[in-house]
Amino acid sequence: MNEGARAEAGFQEARRAQVSLLAPLEKKVLIWLAERTPPWVNPDHLTALGLGSLVGAGLSYWYARWNRLGLLMVIACLALNWLGDSLDGTLARVRNRQRPRYGFYVDHVVDMLGTFFLLVGLALSGYMSEWIAAGLLIAYFMLSIEVYLATYTIGTFHLSFWKFSPTELRILLAIGNLALLWRPMARIAGAQYRLFDVGGLIGIIGMALTLVTAVIRHTAFLYRTERLP
């Protein structure tokens, strides 16, 4: 059996688990937008918009090293990324033009590349140290690997953790950018640190705790499911 036939025979779409704070409202907005999207716009166009906007966000952070206007450009790019990254799948479902394997694969390759460009831009911006940016990237990739392994072995694709999804994270990042315009440094215990270094460290710790919790929970579930006699 060739690779295409093997994939066709064994594929079963995973259940999507989305329990974030804004998920109910976001779903209604996305369906409303999908129903009014021009016919010439297809999901691939929106996926490309999602990637291009994160590349733009990374470049805008780099530009912010010399001009704080770049921080506002990042916010615009994050809004475009939400539109492209969130609407592509909804548009495919509303139009009944779904390609589950293709969509899942391309979506997450795009997420991987986009996150890389975003964090490289942050590392070059001067608002976050290179080590914190690298730590965030490593933590993100490790958590992503766990999510994809759980999707394959358990059949549930988790889009959110602890009521947070990419949508809420984009909003937090946008708020952080506005805070940088006012005060780029944070004072903690009498010492000054870059605001985004503090936020980045909190993000690393949060993703690490999420990863450990998910690994323990999914390992226990799979152990019980495949208990040997």
C-alpha positions in Angstrom: 0.0 0.0 0.0 1.5 3.4 -1.0 1.7 6.4 1.4 -1.4 8.1 0.0 -3.6 5.0 0.3 -2.3 4.2 3.7 -3.1 7.8 4.9 -6.6 7.6 3.4 -7.4 4.3 5.0 -6.2 5.1 8.5 -7.2 8.8 8.9 -9.8 9.8 11.4 -10.4 13.5 12.1 -9.7 14.4 15.7 -12.3 16.0 18.0 -11.6 19.7 18.5 -11.5 20.9 22.2 -11.9 24.7 22.4 -12.9 26.0 25.8 -11.2 29.4 25.9 -12.8 32.5 27.5 -13.7 34.1 24.2 -14.5 30.9 22.3 -18.4 31.3 22.2 -18.3 34.9 21.0 -15.4 34.2 18.6 -17.3 31.3 17.0 -20.3 33.5 16.2 -18.1 36.3 14.8 -16.2 33.9 12.6 -19.3 32.3 11.2 -20.7 35.8 10.5 -17.5 36.7 8.7 -17.3 33.4 6.8 -20.9 33.9 5.5 -20.0 37.3 4.1 -16.5 36.5 2.7 -16.3 37.2 -1.0 -16.4 34.0 -3.2 -13.0 34.6 -4.6 -11.4 34.4 -1.2 -10.6 30.8 -0.2 -9.1 29.2 3.0 -5.7 29.0 1.5 -5.7 32.8 1.0 -6.5 33.3 4.7 -3.8 30.8 5.7 -1.3 32.8 3.7 -2.6 36.0 5.3 -2.0 34.4 8.8 1.6 33.5 7.9 2.4 36.8 6.2 1.0 38.8 9.1 3.2 37.0 11.6 6.2 37.6 9.4 5.1 41.3 9.3 4.8 41.3 13.1 8.4 40.0 13.5 9.6 42.7 11.1 7.6 45.3 12.9 9.3 44.3 16.2 12.7 44.6 14.6 11.7 48.0 13.3 10.5 49.0 16.8 14.2 48.9 17.8 14.5 52.3 16.1 10.9 53.6 16.0 8.2 52.8 18.5 5.7 53.0 15.7 6.7 49.5 15.0 4.9 48.4 18.2 1.6 49.7 16.8 2.3 48.0 13.5 2.7 44.7 15.4 -0.9 45.2 16.8 -2.2 45.6 13.3 -0.4 42.5 12.2 -1.8 40.5 15.1 -5.3 41.5 14.1 -4.7 40.3 10.6 -3.2 37.1 11.9 -6.3 36.5 14.0 -8.4 37.0 10.8 -6.3 34.7 8.7 -5.5 32.0 11.2 -9.0 31.8 12.7 -11.2 32.3 9.7 -9.6 29.8 7.3 -11.0 26.7 8.9 -14.4 28.3 9.6 -14.7 29.3 6.0 -13.9 25.8 4.8 -16.6 24.4 7.2 -19.2 27.0 6.2 -18.7 26.3 2.5 -18.4 22.5 3.1 -14.9 22.5 1.4 -13.0 20.8 4.1 -9.7 19.0 3.7 -9.0 17.8 7.2 -5.5 16.3 6.8 -4.3 19.1 4.5 -5.8 21.8 6.7 -4.4 20.3 9.9 -0.9 19.9 8.4 -0.6 23.2 6.7 -2.2 25.2 9.5 0.4 24.0 12.0 3.4 24.2 9.7 2.3 27.9 9.2 1.9 28.3 13.0 5.4 26.9 13.5 7.0 29.3 10.9 5.0 32.3 12.0 5.9 31.9 15.7 9.5 31.5 14.8 9.5 34.8 12.8 7.5 36.6 15.6 10.0 35.6 18.4 13.0 36.3 16.3 11.6 39.8 15.7 11.1 40.2 19.5 14.7 39.0 20.1 15.9 41.7 17.7 13.6 44.4 19.0 15.6 45.3 22.1 12.4 44.9 24.2 13.1 41.2 25.0 16.4 39.5 25.6 17.5 36.8 23.2 17.6 34.2 25.9 14.0 34.8 27.0 12.8 34.8 23.3 14.7 31.5 22.8 13.1 30.0 25.9 9.6 31.0 24.7 10.3 29.4 21.3 11.5 26.2 22.9 8.6 26.0 25.3 6.1 26.7 22.5 7.6 24.0 20.3 7.7 21.4 23.2 4.0 22.1 24.0 3.1 21.9 20.4 4.8 18.5 20.1 2.7 17.3 23.0 -0.5 18.6 21.5 0.2 16.8 18.2 1.1 13.6 19.9 -2.0 13.7 22.0 -4.1 14.5 18.9 -2.7 11.3 17.2 -2.9 9.0 20.2 -6.1 10.2 21.9 -8.0 11.7 19.1 -8.6 15.1 20.7 -7.0 18.3 19.4 -6.7 20.9 22.2 -6.9 24.4 20.9 -6.8 26.0 24.4 -5.3 25.5 27.9 -6.6 26.9 31.1 -9.2 29.0 29.2 -6.5 30.6 27.1 -6.2 30.1 23.3 -4.1 31.9 20.6 -6.9 34.6 20.5 -6.5 35.5 24.2 -2.7 35.4 23.8 -2.8 37.8 20.8 -4.9 40.2 23.0 -2.4 40.0 25.9 0.5 40.7 23.5 -1.3 43.7 22.0 -1.9 45.1 25.5 1.7 44.5 26.3 2.8 46.5 23.2 0.6 49.4 24.4 2.3 49.1 27.8 5.7 49.3 26.2 4.8 52.7 24.7 4.2 54.0 28.2 6.8 52.1 30.3 9.2 49.5 28.7 10.8 48.6 32.1 9.4 47.0 35.2 10.7 47.5 38.7 10.7 44.4 40.9 12.2 44.3 44.4 14.1 47.5 43.7 15.6 46.2 40.4 14.7 47.1 36.9 13.9 44.5 34.2 12.6 44.7 30.7 8.8 44.5 30.8 8.7 41.8 28.1 11.5 39.8 29.8 9.2 39.6 32.9 6.2 38.7 30.7 8.2 36.2 28.7 9.5 34.5 31.8 5.9 34.2 33.1 5.0 32.7 29.7 7.8 30.2 29.8 6.7 29.0 33.3 3.1 28.9 32.2 3.8 26.8 29.2 6.1 24.5 31.2 3.4 23.9 33.8 0.9 23.3 31.1 3.2 20.8 29.4 3.9 18.9 32.6 0.2 18.7 33.5 -0.7 17.5 30.0 2.0 14.9 29.9 0.9 13.5 33.3 -2.8 13.5 32.4 -2.4 12.0 28.9 0.2 9.4 30.0 -2.2 8.2 32.8 -5.1 8.1 30.4 -3.2 6.0 27.8 -1.9 3.7 30.5 -5.4 3.0 31.8 -6.7 2.7 28.2 -4.1 0.1 27.2 -3.6 -1.7 30.6 -2.0 -5.1 30.1 -3.7 -8.1 31.7 
